[in-house]
Amino acid sequence: MSSSFIDLRSDTVTKPTVEMYQAMSDAKVGDDVYGDDPTVLELQEMTATLLGKEAALFVPSGTMGNLICVLNHCSEFGSEMILGDECHIHLYEQGGCATLGRIHSRTVRTQSDGTLLLDDIEQQIRTAKDNDHFPQTKLVCLENTHNRMGGKVLTVEYIQSVGILCQQYGLKLHMDGARLMNAAVQLDIQPARLVECCDSISFCLSKGLAAPVGSLVVGTHDFIRRAKRLRKVLGGGMRQVGVLAAAGIISLTKMPKLLELDHQHAKLLAQGLSTIHGCEINPESDVQTNIVVFQLNPNKINIDAPTFATILKNEHQILVTVQGKFRCRFVVHYMISEENIEYVSQKVKQVLENNKK
Ligand SMILES: Cc1ncc(COP(=O)(O)O)c(C=O)c1O
């Protein structure tokens, strides 16, 4: 996509910073399958420390990170996990846990704030261990921030309450923390606090943190040793991958402080959208981090989301994600300026006014 586009489809579109390119070019490398790439080792250690866990493992993507964690926790034949019906693992990872791991998913309704109700989780736990009709519940998965729910932040207190429930029933707790740093910045706390009671975390560098590639799986030494075997069988063992880890180190050291600005820009964008005829969003309650989900109101305007997206792209060089017939999503990131936000608000207004009922 040409750089003349204002690309708000996702924060995955972020390009490496100048400092990242420099670090990549200077990176000391080794063969990471043998475990001797010094830059990867440094990144892994930094991430484990950041999240307050024993160890971390660099993997190619968030999808592989989640898959490795779920396979790891649910290695026993006939295992089941409980997860939200709107979570990324369930909706957008090709059902990999079922396809590759033969793991059964038991979904509960995702609330608009990204949480799963404790009662809903508890009701789905299989307690009858000796009943041959049922799979065995092994794992609960949460997502922070919650992508489909518009970047909503799960609080420490909520995660702890799920952690206590998991302990009570002998279950593991996995966190899809693709945007965990956005949650930590929004709550103004250390990311480790958010995962204290999680057994595993998949943490992405290539979203708002802008690295070109990569995620980390984080957990105990024993968990990470098994994760390394799983990474290899999934084809994720990489060799001189310090060139990528070097960018990841910049993601951890330099990018978190920029997320606050992304969140401010997202709020500004939502405020602009909320004043536009036919555009439905509440900037206060709907937007907490860098994701702005809004609805077009078919009673007020004549176009649906796909047509709206096509007009924005072809006539105004703005890229938006369509998430339903009338549902759209903008994701703000470090390459988006305040000027861009103002331009996007103006153009959305123009397009919707031209298509008023
Ligand atoms: C919440 C969440 N989890 C996992 C992923 C998967 O990450 P990747 O695209 O690196 O596989 C994404 C990607 O957008 C995501 O939003």
The ligand as a Gaussian input file, in Angstrom:
#p B3LYP/6-31G(d) Opt

LIG

0 1
 C       -5.914000      -9.922000      20.064000
 C       -5.058000     -10.549000      19.005000
 N       -4.474000     -11.712000      19.254000
 C       -3.670000     -12.321000      18.356000
 C       -3.438000     -11.744000      17.126000
 C       -2.602000     -12.484000      16.124000
 O       -1.412000     -11.857000      15.844000
 P       -0.632000     -12.169000      14.476000
 O       -1.292000     -11.353000      13.427000
 O        0.764000     -11.732000      14.791000
 O       -0.730000     -13.623000      14.225000
 C       -4.034000     -10.513000      16.818000
 C       -3.802000      -9.882000      15.508000
 O       -4.300000      -8.845000      15.175000
 C       -4.875000      -9.898000      17.779000
 O       -5.480000      -8.742000      17.548000

